[in-house]
Amino acid sequence: MNAPASPTPRKRRVTPETMAEAGIALTLSKVTVKSVADSLGVSIVAIYNNIDDLCSLKALVAEEILRRWSPPLPGDDESMHDALLSLASAMRELVHTNPGIAEYLIGLTPSSIDGLRMADVVQTSYRLRYDLTHKQATWAVITVVEHAIALAEIVYNEARRDREYDDAIAARTDLETLPGAYDTVDRGPDGMFLWSMRTVVVGTLALIQDPDFEKV
C-alpha cells in the first residue's frame, strides 16, 4: 500500500499581515522569500508581488515585532539608574526572543516607522521623568540600548561557553594579573549581563551630567 501523500500547506491570502505572521513564526533570522512563501503555501512570485525585495520583507516582519513589544518606561519612584537597567534587560529579552532583530535595531532608517516611534516614546519618557534635555535623554537611552543589544547578541547568549574552566584559569601561575583579579563567582548569564550593563549605566549617567556635556 502506498503511503499517504504529505498534505500540502493550505494557501493563505498574501497580505502584509500574513507575511508578518509567517515571518515571526519562522523568526527573523530564518526569513527568506522562499521560507515565507512555503509557510503560506504560495509561490515566490506571490510574495514578490507584495514586496520589493528581501530587505523589505525582513523590515515588514521586524516592524511588526516592534509593534507588539512594549518597552519598559521609567516608573514614578524609579531611579534613572534602575530604569535604564530594566530597559537593558528588556532589550536583551527582545533580542533573544526574536533572533535577527538585533541587526534591524542597530540599522534603523527613516523607513523604520515603528522602530523610530518606539525609540522616541522611550526617550521622551526619560526626558520628562528625569527633567533631561533632548540630547541627554537621547544619548542615555541610545547608549544603554546599543550596549544591551551588543552584549545580548554577542556575549551573553546560548553560545557563550560555560564557566567550568574559571577555577583553572584563576589558578594559572604563568599569568601576573588575571589570576588575582579573576572573578570565579558564577552569577549566571542574567547576573553577568547586569554586571556589565551597570558599568555602562553608571558611566552614561556621569557623562550626561557633566557640565560640558551639551558642548560635546
C-alpha positions as CSV (number, residue, x, y, z in Angstrom):
1,M,0.0,0.0,0.0
2,N,1.3,3.4,-0.9
3,A,1.9,5.8,1.9
4,P,-0.5,8.7,2.0
5,A,0.9,11.8,0.4
6,S,2.1,14.6,2.7
7,P,-0.5,17.3,3.0
8,T,0.4,20.5,1.1
9,P,0.3,23.8,3.0
10,R,-3.0,25.4,2.8
11,K,-2.8,28.5,0.7
12,R,-3.4,31.7,2.6
13,R,-4.1,35.1,1.2
14,V,-0.8,37.1,0.8
15,T,-1.1,40.4,2.7
16,P,1.4,42.4,4.8
17,E,-0.3,40.9,7.9
18,T,0.0,37.2,6.8
19,M,3.6,37.7,5.7
20,A,4.5,39.3,9.0
21,E,2.8,36.5,10.9
22,A,4.7,33.9,8.9
23,G,8.0,35.7,9.4
24,I,7.5,36.0,13.2
25,A,6.8,32.3,13.4
26,L,9.9,31.5,11.3
27,T,12.0,34.0,13.3
28,L,13.5,36.9,11.6
29,S,16.9,35.2,11.1
30,K,15.3,32.5,9.0
31,V,13.1,34.8,6.9
32,T,13.6,34.4,3.2
33,V,11.2,34.9,0.4
34,K,11.0,31.2,-0.1
35,S,10.5,30.3,3.5
36,V,7.6,32.8,3.8
37,A,6.1,31.5,0.6
38,D,6.4,27.9,1.7
39,S,4.8,28.8,5.1
40,L,1.9,30.5,3.4
41,G,1.6,27.8,0.8
42,V,2.0,30.2,-2.1
43,S,4.6,30.8,-4.8
44,I,7.6,33.0,-4.5
45,V,6.1,35.3,-7.2
46,A,3.1,35.8,-4.9
47,I,5.4,37.2,-2.2
48,Y,7.3,39.4,-4.6
49,N,4.0,40.8,-5.8
50,N,3.7,42.4,-2.3
51,I,7.3,43.4,-1.5
52,D,10.3,45.0,-3.3
53,D,13.0,42.6,-2.0
54,L,14.2,40.5,0.9
55,C,15.2,43.6,2.9
56,S,11.7,45.0,2.7
57,L,10.2,41.6,3.7
58,K,12.5,41.5,6.8
59,A,11.7,45.1,7.6
60,L,8.0,44.2,7.5
61,V,8.5,41.4,10.0
62,A,10.7,43.4,12.2
63,E,8.4,46.3,12.4
64,E,5.5,44.0,13.4
65,I,7.7,42.6,16.1
66,L,8.3,46.1,17.5
67,R,4.6,47.0,17.2
68,R,3.8,44.1,19.5
69,W,6.6,44.9,22.0
70,S,6.1,47.2,24.9
71,P,9.4,48.7,26.2
72,P,9.5,49.3,29.9
73,L,9.2,53.0,30.8
74,P,10.6,54.6,34.0
75,G,8.3,54.4,37.0
76,D,7.3,57.4,39.1
77,D,9.5,56.3,42.0
78,E,12.2,54.6,40.0
79,S,15.8,56.0,39.8
80,M,17.2,56.5,36.3
81,H,19.9,54.0,37.1
82,D,17.4,51.3,37.8
83,A,15.1,52.3,34.9
84,L,18.0,52.0,32.5
85,L,19.0,48.6,33.8
86,S,15.4,47.4,33.4
87,L,15.4,48.7,29.8
88,A,18.7,46.9,29.1
89,S,17.3,43.6,30.4
90,A,14.1,44.1,28.3
91,M,16.3,44.7,25.2
92,R,18.2,41.5,25.9
93,E,15.0,39.6,26.2
94,L,13.7,41.1,22.9
95,V,16.9,40.1,21.1
96,H,16.9,36.5,22.5
97,T,13.2,36.0,21.9
98,N,13.4,37.3,18.3
99,P,16.6,36.1,16.6
100,G,17.6,38.5,13.9
101,I,16.0,41.6,15.4
102,A,19.4,42.9,16.7
103,E,20.6,43.5,13.2
104,Y,17.5,45.5,12.4
105,L,17.6,47.6,15.5
106,I,21.2,48.8,15.0
107,G,20.4,49.9,11.5
108,L,17.2,51.9,11.8
109,T,16.4,54.2,8.8
110,P,13.7,56.8,8.2
111,S,11.6,54.0,6.8
112,S,11.7,52.2,10.2
113,I,8.4,53.8,11.2
114,D,7.6,51.8,14.3
115,G,11.2,51.3,15.3
116,L,11.8,55.1,15.4
117,R,8.4,55.7,17.0
118,M,9.3,53.3,19.8
119,A,12.7,54.9,20.3
120,D,11.1,58.3,20.5
121,V,8.5,57.2,23.0
122,V,11.2,55.8,25.3
123,Q,13.5,58.8,25.0
124,T,10.6,61.2,25.7
125,S,9.6,59.3,28.8
126,Y,13.1,59.6,30.2
127,R,13.3,63.3,29.2
128,L,10.1,64.1,31.0
129,R,10.5,61.8,34.0
130,Y,14.1,63.0,34.9
131,D,13.9,66.5,33.6
132,L,16.6,66.0,30.9
133,T,17.5,67.9,27.8
134,H,16.7,66.3,24.5
135,K,20.3,65.5,24.0
136,Q,20.7,63.9,27.5
137,A,17.7,61.7,27.0
138,T,18.6,60.5,23.6
139,W,22.3,59.9,24.4
140,A,21.4,58.0,27.6
141,V,18.8,55.7,26.1
142,I,20.7,55.0,22.9
143,T,24.0,54.3,24.6
144,V,22.4,51.8,27.0
145,V,20.3,50.2,24.3
146,E,23.2,49.8,21.9
147,H,25.3,48.1,24.6
148,A,22.5,45.9,25.7
149,I,21.9,44.7,22.1
150,A,25.6,44.1,21.6
151,L,26.0,42.1,24.8
152,A,22.8,40.1,24.2
153,E,23.7,39.3,20.6
154,I,27.4,38.5,21.0
155,V,28.4,37.8,24.6
156,Y,25.6,36.7,27.0
157,N,23.7,34.2,24.8
158,E,23.3,30.5,24.4
159,A,26.6,30.2,22.5
160,R,28.6,31.6,25.4
161,R,30.9,29.0,26.9
162,D,30.1,27.8,30.4
163,R,32.2,28.6,33.4
164,E,33.7,25.2,34.1
165,Y,37.2,26.4,33.4
166,D,37.1,29.5,35.5
167,D,38.9,28.0,38.5
168,A,41.6,26.6,36.3
169,I,42.2,29.9,34.7
170,A,42.3,31.7,38.0
171,A,44.9,29.2,39.2
172,R,47.3,29.9,36.4
173,T,50.8,30.8,37.8
174,D,52.2,31.9,34.5
175,L,49.9,35.0,34.4
176,E,50.7,38.0,36.5
177,T,47.4,40.0,36.9
178,L,44.5,37.9,35.6
179,P,44.5,35.2,38.3
180,G,44.4,37.8,41.2
181,A,41.5,39.7,39.6
182,Y,39.7,36.8,38.0
183,D,36.1,36.6,39.3
184,T,35.1,33.0,39.7
185,V,31.7,33.8,41.2
186,D,29.0,32.3,38.9
187,R,26.3,34.9,38.7
188,G,24.6,33.2,35.8
189,P,24.1,34.8,32.4
190,D,21.5,37.3,33.8
191,G,23.8,38.4,36.6
192,M,26.8,38.7,34.3
193,F,24.8,40.8,31.8
194,L,23.6,43.2,34.6
195,W,27.1,43.3,36.0
196,S,28.4,44.6,32.6
197,M,25.4,46.9,32.0
198,R,25.9,48.6,35.4
199,T,29.2,49.9,34.2
200,V,27.6,51.3,31.0
201,V,24.7,52.9,33.0
202,V,27.0,54.5,35.7
203,G,29.3,55.8,33.0
204,T,26.4,57.2,30.9
205,L,24.8,58.9,33.9
206,A,28.1,60.5,34.8
207,L,28.7,61.7,31.2
208,I,25.3,63.3,30.6
209,Q,25.5,65.1,34.0
210,D,28.9,66.6,33.2
211,P,28.6,70.4,32.9
212,D,30.2,70.4,29.5
213,F,28.1,67.6,28.1
214,E,25.9,69.8,25.9
215,K,29.0,71.2,24.2
216,V,30.3,67.7,23.2
